[in-house]
Amino acid sequence: MSILTVQGVNKSFAGLKALNQVNLKVAQGQVHAIIGPNGAGKSTLLNCFVGRLEPDTGTVMFDGQSLLNRRPHEINQLGVARVFQTPEIFPDLSLLENVMIPAFAHRDGAFKMNWLPRIDGEAEIRDKALHMLEEVGLADNRSDHAGALSRGDKRRLELAMCLVQEPRLLLLDEPTAGMSRADTNNTIDLLKRIGERGITKIVIEHDMHVVFSLAHKVSVMAQGTVIAEGTPEEIRGNPKVQEAYLGGAHL
Amino acid sequence: MAAAPTSAFGTSRRSDLIFLVLFAAAVLTAPLWASLIGAGYPDLLQKWAIYGLFAIGFNILFGLTGYLSFGHAAFLGVGSYTAVWSFKLLGMNVLPAVFFAMITAAVFALAIGYISLRRSGIYFSILTLAFAQMSYNLAYSVLTPITNGETGLTVLPSDPRILEQLAGVRDTVSTPTTSLFGLEMTGYPGFYFCAVVLIIGFFVAMKIARSPFGTMLKAIKSNQTRMNYTGFNTRPYTLAAFIISGMYAGLAGALLASTDPLAGAERMQWTASGEVVLMTILGGAGTLLGPVLGAAVIKYFENIFSAFNDQVLMEMFNWLPETLQEAAVAVAGLFVGEGWHLTLGVVFMLIVIFLPGGIMEGIRRVQKLFRRSDGASRTDTASESA
């Protein structure tokens, strides 16, 4: 059963066709990788899922509901969380607060004038956030300001912020970009571990090592359209993909 | 694991209680310690309390949420006008005046905030400035029947003052004074009324800052994009912060009218809006105590330095030879009296350049210095005993 269905999506920027009749089906509980050369339209497509961009035509259905014409917070409240290419965290707040805030959104909804209790009295949310920090290995730093973290740690924090909301669909935009090999492997392990929860994931990635160690299914995009789709093994052997994406080189 | 998390929030219930008690004690004993620095008179102390409240409220919007309003004096003016109208129509009791001033300020803040908050950053600041200047000009022109234009709104002997009439205590004095159930709001009773309101206002601000709601405001300041993609509708949060800070300003305006039942449009001018920005930055934006300190410093300078004249300066420099004395007085004279703004400007520049976190950052640095020397001496003893 597919949890996300994209049909005939087109998007142009000032005459430039960024997305051309994109169709995509993401199966429940799977890790679906989207790969492709720079400018293939991967990030544009992702932006159409979270309310950042509206496609010119086409439909994006998430679990029976359209994701179009909705604001970002509404889409998040439906159960879609996103990790950004450059980590988006709260640099001025402590790590624990960083993870508690999304947990509040999950519990209380888009707005609640919750000014009477103290934040350190919210034991249930705090324990949940602390548990999540432990899971990504940042619990010891819980009192630090998030702005002081390394890039790799910021990304792990952002992942914790998304996971604490128990999303049904997690979008990851190049989760290992700019990371060292060791950090990349740590992130792969982390993503594998959280994969056991059955959260559907869409991963945009350049690093083939990441793609082939995580993905159940791979879609290849080039020039705004999906040119191939299949298991990692099928994609590896597909001459069309090698032509478009790898410039004919063999993997 | 259970005991540790307090440090992740920078405060605890206990430390906040101590902080609040110390603050209340300092405010209530102000007449005693302020006389040491020549500020021990009710008029100035009252201004400290009133502008302290104004700045505390402003800080909820600017310091916590990160929205710099350049038009908060509009709410101060609205509060003052409402309070004087309450004196005129209902009676000289300050409680209904304060109540209605906060309500009208909230309504104005809702309208202005709803429009201005569609933008952020400099555009938001400009929008609020434009609204405040519009209010100022309206008060002088078309709204003259309500504001009494340039003359200012005052309580007249012919005003109805219904509550007093009903209670049968309506006096016929030509210039009635404001009161709290018969206690006249002049001199020290007037200060203590403002002081109690300040302490309540401080407590509420602390409550907000430490709550989940306050944390959301801080998160909006830190990264609004992340807030949206985290499932928060940030608009009602920023609007709530705007209305709360507008209500604080309205409250301050009502208290200004309570000390002197007169409301004029100049209270809404952009200079008044700028002043509260200065107070908050000078004290330390985003801190609880900073805005109060900033307000106190500015009002102190305004009162003390503006009272200096050449004669006082001559006496100060009379240990110098006569020609030098005259030169010193000529230079120093620029910074006092009418020119006290120049002193304020220099102090403000020094603070912003050397202590961007304001007075509170200075206090923190001194604390750290003490702690370090404390820690050093402790290691000394440790090595001695070893």
Interface residues (C-beta under 8 A of the other chain):
Chain A: V50 R71 P72 H73 N76 Q77 A81 R82 F84 E88 I89 F90 P91 D92 L93 S94 L95 L96 E97 M100 I101 P102 F104 A105 H106 D108 G109 A110 F111 K112 M113 N114 W115 L116 P117 R118 I119 D120 G121 E122 R126 L130 R142 S143 M161 Q165
Chain B: M1 A4 P5 T6 S7 A8 F9 G10 T11 S12 R13 K207 I208 R210 S211 P212 F213 G214 T215 M216 K218 A219 K221 S222 N223 T225 R226 M227 N228 Y229 T230 G231 F232 N233 T234 P236 Y237 A240
